[in-house]
Amino acid sequence: EGTVQGGFELYPQVRPEAPALLQTLRRRGFHNIMVISGDSQAATIRFAQSLGIAQGIGEMLPQQKAEFIRSLQDQGARICFVGDGVNDAIAMKQANVSVCLASASRVARDMAQILLLEESLEALPQAVRLAAHLQVQLAWSLSFWILFGITNALMTPLLSLTTLHSSLLYAGAWRVGYRPTRQLGKLKEREETKDETVHNEKGNSHPHF
């Protein structure tokens, strides 16, 4: 009869692994974490505050999300965007790195650079750790082989080395360069695992959430 009989107010559900995930990311240097959403500004801020996130921006259309990310990139920021819906696709394409779960929409899965197959975000810190290890190893390998290539180019004519001698030098250099790179990666992984174990033990005795 034209009168309101009732109403429903829907709230986004916080994933159970989210608080610990955010804590881990902050320890790894991800300090500027924010929520951008198409929901109302009040709902977005309330959701961000429930996770301990200082900044929440709501009422954003898909294109506005992408433009906002582009404005941050113009300031020198590198953006990792985690999304799951059709409305996130443009923003995921604009971001430097995009992540989604396997249960996300087809469009989001197609845009994502990292697809987490388990129905949890707990693997995200592991992906960050693997990327950091790969960056260290690539930097070491690149520096090593550039230095070796220059040295080999200078020494080959001076010492009258044959092609066989030069090939043997490359084989020896590969073994020398491979082992430190591998050991460096293992050492860094052990240190990070130890730090996270100690932090988790402290967190269990003094819960933050």
C-alpha positions in Angstrom: 0.0 0.0 0.0 2.9 2.3 -0.6 4.3 2.0 2.9 7.7 0.5 4.0 7.3 -2.8 5.6 10.9 -3.5 6.4 14.5 -3.1 5.3 17.7 -4.9 5.0 21.2 -3.6 5.5 24.0 -5.8 4.1 27.6 -5.7 5.4 30.7 -7.2 3.7 32.1 -10.2 5.5 35.7 -10.0 6.6 37.6 -13.1 5.6 39.0 -14.9 8.7 42.6 -14.8 7.4 42.5 -11.0 6.6 43.7 -9.6 9.9 46.8 -11.9 10.1 47.4 -11.3 6.3 47.4 -7.5 6.8 49.8 -7.8 9.7 52.2 -9.9 7.7 52.1 -7.5 4.8 52.8 -4.6 7.0 55.9 -6.4 8.4 57.1 -6.8 4.9 56.9 -3.1 4.1 53.3 -2.7 2.7 52.4 0.3 4.9 50.0 2.2 2.5 47.1 -0.2 2.4 43.7 1.1 1.5 40.2 -0.1 0.5 38.5 1.3 -2.7 35.0 0.1 -3.4 31.8 0.9 -5.2 29.9 0.7 -2.0 28.8 3.8 -0.1 31.5 5.9 1.6 30.2 5.2 5.1 30.1 1.4 4.5 33.6 1.4 2.9 35.1 3.4 5.8 33.4 1.1 8.4 34.8 -2.0 6.6 38.3 -0.5 6.4 38.3 0.4 10.1 37.2 -3.1 11.0 40.5 -4.3 9.4 42.6 -1.6 10.9 43.0 0.2 7.6 43.2 3.9 7.8 41.9 4.9 4.4 38.8 3.8 2.7 37.3 5.3 -0.5 33.8 4.4 -1.6 31.3 5.2 -4.3 33.9 4.6 -7.0 33.0 3.4 -10.5 35.2 0.8 -12.2 36.9 3.5 -14.4 37.4 5.7 -11.4 39.2 2.9 -9.6 41.6 2.6 -12.5 42.1 6.4 -12.7 42.8 6.5 -9.0 45.5 3.8 -9.3 47.0 5.6 -12.3 47.2 8.8 -10.2 49.2 6.9 -7.5 51.5 5.4 -10.1 52.2 8.9 -11.5 53.4 9.8 -8.0 55.9 6.9 -8.2 53.8 4.2 -6.4 53.7 0.6 -7.4 50.3 -0.9 -6.9 49.2 -4.4 -6.0 45.5 -4.7 -6.4 43.5 -7.6 -4.9 40.0 -7.9 -6.5 37.4 -10.5 -7.3 34.5 -8.8 -9.2 33.7 -7.7 -12.7 33.9 -4.1 -11.5 37.6 -4.7 -10.5 38.7 -5.8 -13.9 39.8 -2.3 -15.2 41.6 -1.5 -12.0 43.4 -4.9 -12.0 44.6 -4.2 -15.6 45.9 -0.8 -14.5 47.8 -2.1 -11.4 51.4 -3.2 -11.5 50.4 -6.5 -9.9 46.9 -7.9 -9.7 45.7 -10.8 -7.5 42.5 -12.7 -7.2 41.2 -16.0 -5.9 40.1 -18.9 -8.1 36.5 -18.3 -7.1 36.5 -14.7 -8.5 34.6 -13.8 -11.6 35.8 -15.0 -15.0 36.8 -11.4 -16.0 38.8 -10.9 -12.8 40.6 -14.3 -13.3 41.5 -13.3 -16.8 43.0 -10.0 -15.7 44.8 -11.3 -12.6 48.6 -11.8 -12.9 48.5 -14.0 -9.7 45.7 -16.5 -9.2 45.5 -18.1 -5.8 44.0 -21.5 -6.3 43.1 -22.1 -2.6 40.0 -20.3 -1.3 42.2 -18.2 1.0 44.5 -15.2 0.8 47.0 -16.8 3.2 49.3 -17.6 0.2 49.7 -14.0 -0.7 52.7 -13.3 1.7 54.4 -16.4 0.3 54.0 -15.1 -3.3 55.6 -11.8 -2.1 58.4 -13.7 -0.4 59.1 -15.7 -3.6 59.1 -12.6 -5.7 61.6 -10.9 -3.4 63.9 -14.0 -3.5 63.6 -14.1 -7.3 64.6 -10.4 -7.5 67.7 -11.0 -5.3 68.8 -14.0 -7.3 68.2 -12.2 -10.7 70.2 -9.2 -9.5 73.1 -11.4 -8.3 73.1 -13.5 -11.5 73.0 -10.5 -13.8 75.9 -8.8 -11.9 77.9 -11.9 -11.9 77.5 -12.7 -15.6 78.1 -9.2 -16.7 81.4 -9.1 -14.7 82.4 -12.5 -16.0 81.6 -11.7 -19.6 83.7 -8.6 -19.5 86.6 -10.5 -17.8 86.4 -13.3 -20.3 86.3 -10.9 -23.3 89.5 -9.2 -22.0 91.4 -12.4 -20.9 90.6 -14.6 -23.9 92.9 -12.6 -26.4 95.5 -11.9 -23.8 95.9 -15.5 -22.8 95.2 -16.9 -26.3 92.4 -19.0 -25.0 90.7 -21.4 -27.4 86.9 -21.9 -27.7 87.3 -25.1 -25.6 89.1 -23.2 -22.8 86.5 -20.4 -22.9 83.6 -22.9 -22.7 85.3 -24.6 -19.7 85.5 -21.2 -18.0 81.8 -20.6 -18.6 81.0 -24.0 -17.1 83.1 -23.3 -14.0 81.7 -19.8 -13.7 78.2 -21.3 -13.8 78.9 -23.6 -10.9 80.6 -20.8 -8.9 77.7 -18.4 -9.5 74.9 -20.9 -9.0 75.9 -22.0 -5.6 76.1 -18.6 -3.9 72.8 -17.5 -5.4 71.1 -20.7 -4.1 72.6 -20.4 -0.7 71.7 -16.7 -0.5 68.1 -17.5 -1.3 68.0 -20.3 1.4 69.6 -18.0 4.0 67.1 -15.2 3.3 64.2 -17.7 3.5 65.4 -19.1 6.8 65.7 -15.6 8.3 62.2 -14.6 7.2 60.7 -17.8 8.4 62.4 -17.3 11.8 61.2 -13.7 12.1 57.6 -14.7 11.2 57.7 -17.6 13.7 58.9 -15.3 16.5 56.2 -12.8 15.6 53.5 -15.4 15.6 54.5 -16.7 19.0 54.3 -13.2 20.4 51.0 -12.7 18.7 49.6 -15.8 20.3 50.5 -14.6 23.8 49.4 -11.0 23.1 46.6 -11.1 20.5 46.1 -7.9 18.5 42.7 -8.8 17.2 
